[in-house]
Amino acid sequence: MTQSCEISWFSALCDDDYEFLGVPDPLLRSSWEHCRDIVMGAESGGFDNILLPSGYALGIDTTAFAAAIAPLLQRMRLLMAVRIGESWPPQLARQIATIDQMLGGRLTVNIISSDLPGETLPSGPRYARTVEAMHILKTMLNGEPLDHDGEFWKLKLDPPRIRTVSGKAPLLYFGGLSEDAREAAAKGCDVYLMWPDKEDVVKATIADMQARAGKHGRSLRFGYRVHVVVRETEAEARAAADRLLSKLDAEAGAAIRAQSLDSKSAGVAAQAALREGASDDGYAEPHLWTGIGRARSGCGAAIVGDPDQVLAKLQAYQAMGIEAFILSGYPHAAEADLFARYVLPKMKHGPLIQMTQAN
């Protein structure tokens, strides 16, 4: 029997929602009301978790949104993205513990190795700072006193009085393909996130990251961030994918890609390479369509097909070791509903269970 996995959706806090890619729609811009409706729809649809993305220049604030939406949820987890370059770890630890309390213990955290807005730190130091931050957060949120003498922070503190419901640090999700990013993940995160790629590349990345974590006496779990376009038939799904791009101007798409703060990262370069190597109709391999990457930075491919084809593709990733999926589609509320009706009931799924290991 196929093992259980965590199925998450995506709330477009960073102005990333469209009916037609590259064509802004005022009704789909990030706002409290619009993003709230996506989250509440995902909970009613049966998803286990939802990513709340974060961007300094785009959309609305993630931590404030997480605190506002938490009391409205009855069951679903939140995967709150936090930008380390904009954070003071002891304060962030208290914020995380507080929101986890508001959720009844259902908070997870997506660590982003960001710069401080207006400043640029080279990759090596930036990821080293992120490793320090993950260590500080885990120590304090595990209720342990902190005596940290690092390059970026020198802190001697008792843990915050406000603790998470479990008394332990929440799962830390983290992604990145560069050498520095992979090493940071191996040292500090719990769930290593990947963007879409060919199945052989996904398999090789998992093997590489398992080996890296093992050298630090750790183990990792693996997540996969990908868009979906699911319809009753494959022909309808492919037509829906084509429709998404039917009004895209090439220059507008390039401008959208360039405005993201991660537009020059190794992960974005890999998504561009995947797109450039695809067939004329945009498919890098069966049911993996790269057209979405023409109008967004970051995760730039979608699983496209009928319910059984989409399910089979997800199960193929599961067989490689993927335990968590973060899915999205356009428009986000409508595609979440389609996936919840067509695919989710066929999957054995539930929240990732916390596993204890050293920081």
Secondary structure by P-SEA (a helix, b strand, c coil): cccbbbbbbbbccccccccccccccccccccaaaaaaaaaaaaaacccbbbbcccccccccaaaaaaaacccccbbbbbcccccccccaaaaaaaaaaaaaaaccbbbbbbbbcccccccccaaaaaaaaaaaaaaaaaaaaccccccccccccccccccccccccccccccccccccaaaaaaaaccccbbbbccccaaaaaaaaaaaaaaaaaacbbbbbbbbbbbbbcccaaaaaaaaaaaaccccaaaaaaaaaaccccccaaaaaaaaaaaacccccccccccccccccccccccccccccaaaaaaaaaaaaaaccccccccccaaaaaaaaaaccccccccccccccccccc
